[in-house]
């Protein structure tokens, strides 16, 4: 299958403070891939390298078979759309915020959006369920609504690749499921390639085709959720005792943390 993103022998970071290294993996076109790992493993550093926010020190990143390090900001914005963990928008309406997704397509000195821009923005505001609130200011929205607006803006860029940095962080389970169900719908029905950073292992398992598990700045394991989310891998990477079992509906692995209270019992029960 054709790859949307190809990363080979990547090294980048923050000088002597922290670097990710020996990172090699592909994101297949039309698949939903999640990057997981504990705090400090390098997830955000990798995300910033792919989005061009950090320079590549070694190796390569190719987006739709183009060298990402040679792409202009405008060209990159036509290839990948980004949803950050924190939506930085205050005194701007939802509609104007979403219309910013059309900026990569504006001609030089173009000051106003076209009727096509408005039509594309409306379509994606309706798709994400925020059309009725389009006149409200972004700082009047809940965290979940801001994430939906951010996704609408990203879709308005009309790219084939969507990158999301912990879009469900700090959200309740209702908004988490709404966001991820929407992302999965876009992935399946629009063949949108999705690369997602996420902390929750069970959500990563349930919604992803492929997982990239990081540890201390490099890849520990990569593969399907069934291949990656074994108790051995999780205990090695997170230094936490867990049980893993299959979800009875999806068959995907579920991760159950084991409290200190049950450690001794678990170690004495080889059948568990």
C-alpha positions in Angstrom: 0.0 0.0 0.0 1.2 3.5 -0.8 2.6 5.6 2.0 1.4 9.1 2.9 4.3 9.7 5.3 7.7 8.1 5.3 10.2 8.6 8.1 13.7 7.2 7.9 16.5 7.3 10.5 15.1 10.5 12.0 17.0 12.4 14.6 15.8 15.8 15.9 15.3 17.6 19.2 16.4 20.4 21.4 20.2 20.4 21.4 21.7 18.6 24.3 18.4 18.6 26.3 16.5 15.9 24.4 16.5 14.2 21.0 14.5 11.5 19.4 16.7 9.2 17.3 16.7 6.2 14.9 13.0 6.8 14.1 11.8 4.9 11.1 8.2 4.1 10.2 5.6 4.6 7.4 2.1 5.9 7.7 0.0 4.1 5.1 -2.4 6.1 3.0 -6.0 5.9 4.3 -5.0 4.4 7.6 -5.3 5.7 11.2 -2.0 5.5 13.0 -1.5 6.5 16.6 1.7 7.4 18.4 1.8 6.3 22.1 4.2 6.3 24.9 4.8 7.7 28.4 5.5 11.4 29.2 8.9 12.3 27.9 9.1 9.5 25.4 9.3 12.0 22.4 5.8 12.0 21.1 5.5 15.8 20.8 9.0 16.1 19.5 8.2 13.7 16.7 5.0 15.6 16.0 6.8 18.9 15.8 9.4 17.4 13.4 6.7 16.1 11.1 4.9 19.5 11.1 8.1 21.4 10.4 8.3 23.1 13.8 11.6 21.4 14.6 14.6 21.1 12.2 15.6 17.6 11.1 19.2 16.8 12.4 19.5 13.5 10.6 17.4 11.3 8.4 14.4 12.2 6.3 10.7 12.9 6.4 8.7 12.6 3.2 5.1 13.7 2.8 3.3 12.4 -0.2 6.7 11.5 -1.6 8.0 15.1 -1.2 11.0 16.0 1.0 9.3 17.7 3.9 12.4 19.7 4.8 12.3 21.5 1.4 8.6 22.3 1.5 7.5 25.9 2.1 5.0 26.6 4.8 2.2 27.1 2.2 3.1 23.9 0.3 3.1 21.9 3.6 -0.3 23.4 4.6 -1.7 22.0 1.3 -0.4 18.5 2.2 -1.1 18.2 5.9 -3.6 19.8 8.3 -2.8 20.1 12.0 -5.0 20.0 15.1 -2.9 21.0 18.1 -3.7 20.0 21.7 -4.5 23.5 22.7 -6.6 25.7 20.4 -5.1 29.2 20.4 -8.0 31.4 19.5 -9.8 34.0 21.6 -11.8 36.9 20.2 -12.6 35.4 16.8 -15.8 33.8 15.7 -15.9 30.1 14.9 -16.7 31.0 11.3 -13.7 33.2 10.9 -11.5 30.7 12.7 -12.6 27.9 10.3 -12.1 30.1 7.3 -8.4 30.4 8.2 -8.1 26.9 6.8 -8.4 28.5 3.3 -5.3 30.7 3.7 -2.9 28.2 2.0 -5.0 28.7 -1.2 -5.3 32.5 -1.2 -3.6 34.3 -4.0 -0.9 36.9 -3.2 -2.6 40.1 -1.7 -6.0 38.4 -1.5 -7.8 40.0 1.4 -11.2 38.3 1.4 -12.5 34.8 1.1 -14.3 33.6 -2.0 -17.7 32.1 -2.2 -16.0 28.8 -2.7 -14.1 29.3 0.6 -17.3 30.0 2.4 -19.0 26.9 0.9 -16.1 24.6 1.9 -16.1 26.1 5.5 -19.8 25.7 5.8 -19.7 22.1 4.7 -17.1 21.2 7.4 -18.8 23.2 10.1 -21.9 21.2 9.4 -20.0 18.0 9.4 -18.4 18.7 12.8 -21.7 19.9 14.2 -20.7 23.5 15.0 -22.6 25.3 12.2 -25.3 26.6 14.4 -22.7 28.2 16.7 -20.6 29.7 14.0 -21.2 33.3 15.2 -20.0 32.6 18.7 -16.5 33.5 19.8 -14.0 30.7 20.1 -13.3 31.6 23.8 -17.0 31.1 24.5 -16.8 27.4 23.6 -16.0 24.4 25.8 -12.8 22.4 25.2 -14.6 19.8 23.2 -16.3 22.4 21.0 -13.0 24.1 20.4 -11.5 20.8 19.2 -14.4 20.3 16.8 -13.8 23.8 15.5 -10.1 23.0 15.1 -11.0 19.9 13.1 -13.4 21.8 10.9 -10.6 24.3 10.2 -8.2 21.5 9.4 -10.7 19.9 7.0 -11.3 23.2 5.3 -7.6 23.0 4.2 -8.7 20.0 2.1 -5.6 18.0 2.7 -5.3 14.2 2.4 -3.4 14.0 5.8 -4.6 15.0 9.2 -2.3 15.3 12.2 -3.8 15.5 15.7 -1.8 16.2 18.9 -3.7 14.7 21.8 -7.2 16.0 20.7 -9.0 14.3 23.6 -6.7 15.5 26.4 -8.7 17.1 29.3 -12.0 16.1 27.7 -14.7 13.9 29.3 -15.5 10.5 27.9 -18.5 11.9 25.9 -16.4 14.5 24.1 -13.5 12.0 23.7 -15.8 9.6 21.9 -17.4 12.3 19.8 -14.0 13.5 18.6 -12.6 10.1 17.9 -15.8 8.8 16.2 -15.6 11.8 13.9 -12.0 11.2 13.1 -12.7 7.5 12.4 -15.6 8.5 10.2 -13.4 10.9 8.2 -10.7 8.2 7.9 -13.1 5.6 6.6 -15.5 7.5 4.4 -13.1 10.2 3.1 -10.0 8.0 3.0 -8.3 10.6 5.1 -4.9 9.5 6.4 -4.7 10.2 10.1 -1.7 10.4 12.4 -2.7 10.8 16.1 -0.8 11.4 19.3 -2.8 10.0 22.2 -2.2 9.0 25.8 -5.2 6.7 26.5 -4.1 3.2 25.4 -7.6 1.8 25.2 -8.8 4.6 22.9 -5.6 4.2 20.8 -6.3 0.5 20.6 -10.0 0.8 19.7 -9.6 3.4 16.9 -6.2 2.8 15.4 -5.0 0.5 12.5 -1.4 0.9 13.5 0.4 1.9 16.7 3.9 3.4 17.1 5.1 3.0 20.8 7.9 5.3 21.8 10.3 4.9 24.7 13.1 7.3 25.7 13.2 8.9 22.3 13.1 5.9 20.0 10.6 3.3 18.8 10.1 0.4 21.1 7.4 -1.4 19.1 5.3 -0.8 16.0 2.5 -2.8 14.5 -1.2 -3.5 15.0 -2.8 -2.9 18.4 -2.8 -6.6 18.9 1.0 -6.7 18.3 1.9 -3.6 20.3 -0.4 -3.6 23.3 0.8 -6.8 25.0 1.3 -6.7 28.8 5.0 -7.3 28.2 5.4 -4.2 26.0 3.3 -2.0 28.3 5.2 -3.0 31.4 8.5 -2.5 29.7 7.7 1.0 28.4 5.4 2.3 31.1 7.0 0.5 34.1 3.5 -0.4 35.2 1.9 -3.7 35.9 -1.2 -4.3 33.7 -3.5 -7.0 32.3 -4.6 -7.1 28.7 -7.7 -8.7 27.4 -9.7 -8.5 24.1 -12.7 -6.2 23.8 -15.7 -8.6 23.4 -17.2 -6.4 20.6 -14.2 -5.2 18.6 -11.6 -7.8 19.5 -9.1 -5.1 20.1 -6.9 -5.3 23.2 -8.0 -3.6 26.4 -5.5 -2.5 29.1 -6.4 -2.9 32.8 -4.0 -1.3 35.3 -3.3 -3.5 38.4 -3.2 -1.7 41.7 -0.4 -2.3 44.3 -3.0 -4.1 46.4 -3.3 -6.9 43.8 0.4 -7.1 42.8 1.1 -10.0 45.1 -2.0 -11.9 44.2 -1.3 -11.5 40.5 2.3 -12.8 40.8 1.0 -15.8 42.7 -1.7 -16.6 40.0 0.1 -17.7 36.8 -3.2 -18.3 35.0 -3.9 -14.5 34.9 
